[in-house]
Amino acid sequence: PNDVIVQAFIKPEGQRLRLLVRVPLKAMMDVEFPTRGPGYLDIGRAEAPMRTAATVWIAQNIQLYEEDARLPDGQLLAVRASLPSDQSFQRYATALAHVNGPRLSDDIELPREQAMLDALLEYPIASETSRFAIAPQLHRLGTRVTTALRLITPGRAERAFELHDDAGLVRLDPRWHQAAWRFVQSGFFHILGGVDHLLFLLCLVIPLRRMRALILVVTAFTVAHSITLI
């Protein structure tokens, strides 16, 4: 698919961490989902293929970390097929109740291309107050993949993240220097991605012959550009 939106919740609780994920079924290739009639998902026979898809496309492509130590592979507790109109993933509590609740009726006419796959995974952790990070490798689900992730930790406000394609390692509760380094990286690649910025810098440095003057000019440009953005 061209555009894929993944919804996810992460909630550490006691000695376990729960990961709730919703992915469009059509994004999970190489898995044969049973259908009936003119392409309706056969919900009664779809349990095993959905567990396979959730394992291959979700569990094996999401790495979670606790205090820089990678957590072991998550245990897949439940999968559910959902209607595209289902609103349970608006909040963590309703999403959890939906995944653990009864499955859709076998006679529902749900086109395979419109179905959503919901999965619940659980990971063992040392403490719910630890700092966690995630490295999602979900970019193979589509041409452009956006992951809307929400972190729910005890005693703190809910945090929302929007990750695009291969976002690399994302710290969900970064220390100040880790957050600052992330901004520095973003700013550096922002400059490299702008042809107008590079041409302007090139025009500035053409007459310069000394390294000190070059550093001063480039630094001044960077500071001025940052002030403008602020």
C-alpha positions in Angstrom: 0.0 0.0 0.0 1.1 3.6 -0.6 0.1 5.0 2.9 -0.1 2.9 6.0 -1.1 4.2 9.4 -0.1 2.1 12.5 -1.7 2.8 15.8 0.1 1.7 19.0 0.0 1.9 22.8 2.8 1.1 25.2 2.1 0.8 28.9 4.5 -0.6 31.5 2.7 -2.0 34.4 4.4 -3.8 37.3 6.8 -6.4 35.9 5.3 -6.4 32.4 5.0 -4.0 29.5 2.0 -4.2 27.2 2.1 -3.3 23.5 -1.1 -2.8 21.6 -0.9 -2.4 17.9 -3.4 -1.9 15.1 -2.3 -2.5 11.5 -4.3 -2.7 8.2 -4.6 -6.3 7.2 -3.8 -5.4 3.5 -0.3 -4.3 4.5 0.7 -7.8 5.7 1.8 -9.5 2.5 2.8 -13.2 2.0 0.1 -14.4 4.4 -3.0 -16.1 3.0 -6.1 -15.0 4.9 -9.2 -17.1 4.3 -12.0 -15.4 2.4 -15.6 -16.3 1.5 -17.9 -15.0 -1.1 -16.8 -11.9 -3.1 -13.6 -11.4 -0.9 -15.1 -11.2 2.6 -12.7 -12.2 5.4 -13.6 -15.6 6.9 -13.4 -14.5 10.5 -14.0 -18.0 11.8 -10.9 -19.4 10.1 -8.7 -16.3 10.3 -7.3 -16.8 13.8 -4.2 -18.8 12.9 -3.2 -16.7 9.8 -3.7 -13.5 11.9 -1.4 -14.8 14.6 1.2 -15.7 11.9 0.9 -12.2 10.4 1.2 -10.5 13.8 4.3 -12.5 14.7 6.1 -12.0 11.3 5.1 -8.4 10.6 4.8 -6.9 14.2 6.5 -8.9 16.9 9.6 -9.7 14.9 9.9 -6.1 13.6 9.6 -4.1 16.9 12.5 -3.9 19.3 11.9 -2.6 22.8 14.5 -1.4 25.3 14.6 -0.9 29.0 17.4 1.4 30.3 19.4 0.7 27.1 19.0 -3.1 27.5 16.9 -4.8 24.8 13.9 -6.7 26.1 13.3 -10.3 25.0 10.9 -11.0 22.3 7.3 -10.2 23.2 4.6 -12.9 23.8 1.7 -12.6 21.5 -1.4 -12.8 23.8 -4.3 -12.0 21.5 -5.2 -11.0 17.9 -8.5 -9.6 16.6 -9.9 -8.6 13.3 -11.7 -5.3 13.4 -14.0 -3.2 11.3 -12.4 -0.1 9.7 -15.0 2.0 11.6 -14.0 0.6 15.0 -13.1 3.4 17.4 -11.7 1.4 20.3 -8.1 2.5 19.6 -8.9 6.1 20.6 -8.0 5.1 24.2 -5.8 2.5 25.8 -8.5 1.0 28.0 -11.0 0.5 25.2 -8.3 -0.9 22.9 -7.3 -3.4 25.6 -10.9 -4.4 26.3 -11.5 -4.8 22.5 -8.5 -7.1 21.9 -9.3 -9.2 24.9 -13.0 -9.3 24.2 -15.1 -11.5 21.9 -14.2 -11.7 18.2 -16.4 -10.4 15.5 -19.4 -12.5 14.4 -18.5 -15.1 11.7 -21.3 -13.8 9.5 -20.1 -10.2 9.3 -19.4 -9.2 5.7 -15.9 -7.6 6.2 -13.9 -7.1 3.0 -10.4 -8.4 3.4 -8.9 -5.2 2.0 -10.7 -3.1 4.7 -10.0 -5.3 7.7 -7.8 -4.2 10.6 -5.6 -6.5 12.6 -5.2 -5.7 16.3 -2.6 -7.5 18.4 -1.6 -7.5 22.1 2.0 -8.4 23.0 3.5 -8.6 26.5 7.2 -8.1 27.5 8.8 -8.8 30.9 10.5 -5.8 32.5 12.3 -5.0 35.7 10.3 -1.9 36.7 7.4 0.2 35.4 9.4 3.4 36.2 12.3 2.6 33.9 13.1 4.6 30.8 12.0 2.8 27.6 12.9 3.1 24.0 11.5 1.5 20.8 13.1 0.7 17.4 10.2 -0.1 15.0 11.0 -1.7 11.7 7.6 -1.3 10.2 8.6 0.6 7.1 8.1 -2.5 4.9 4.4 -2.4 5.5 4.0 0.3 2.9 5.6 2.9 0.7 5.0 5.5 3.5 4.4 4.3 7.0 3.3 6.5 9.9 3.2 5.1 13.4 1.0 7.0 15.9 2.4 5.8 19.3 1.2 6.7 22.7 3.1 6.0 25.9 1.2 5.6 29.2 3.3 5.5 32.3 2.1 5.5 36.0 1.9 9.0 37.5 2.8 10.8 34.3 0.9 12.5 31.5 0.3 10.4 28.3 3.0 11.1 25.7 2.2 11.0 22.0 4.7 10.3 19.2 4.5 10.3 15.4 7.1 8.1 13.8 7.7 8.0 10.0 9.0 5.0 8.1 12.3 3.8 9.6 12.7 6.1 12.6 15.6 4.2 14.2 15.9 4.1 18.0 13.3 6.4 19.6 13.7 7.1 23.3 10.3 7.5 24.8 11.5 9.3 28.0 14.8 10.8 26.9 17.3 12.6 29.1 17.9 16.2 28.2 21.2 15.6 26.3 19.6 12.7 24.3 16.7 15.0 23.3 19.1 17.8 22.4 21.2 15.5 20.3 18.0 14.4 18.4 17.3 18.0 17.6 20.9 18.6 16.5 20.6 15.6 14.1 17.3 16.8 12.7 18.7 20.3 12.2 21.8 19.0 10.4 19.8 16.9 8.0 17.3 19.7 7.5 20.2 21.9 6.2 21.5 19.1 3.9 18.0 18.6 2.5 17.6 22.2 1.5 19.3 23.1 -1.8 18.7 26.8 -1.2 20.6 26.5 2.1 23.6 24.8 0.5 23.7 27.2 -2.4 23.6 30.2 0.0 26.4 28.7 2.2 28.5 28.0 -1.0 28.2 31.7 -2.0 29.2 32.7 1.5 32.4 30.6 1.5 33.6 31.1 -2.1 35.7 34.2 -1.1 37.1 32.7 2.1 40.6 31.2 2.3 41.1 30.7 6.0 39.5 28.0 8.1 38.8 30.3 11.0 36.8 32.7 8.8 35.0 29.8 7.2 33.9 28.4 10.6 32.8 31.9 11.8 30.7 32.4 8.7 29.0 29.0 8.8 28.4 29.3 12.5 26.9 32.7 12.1 24.6 31.5 9.4 23.5 28.6 11.5 22.8 30.8 14.5 20.9 33.4 12.4 18.8 30.7 10.8 18.0 29.2 14.2 16.9 32.6 15.5 14.7 33.1 12.5 13.0 29.8 13.1 12.5 30.5 16.8 
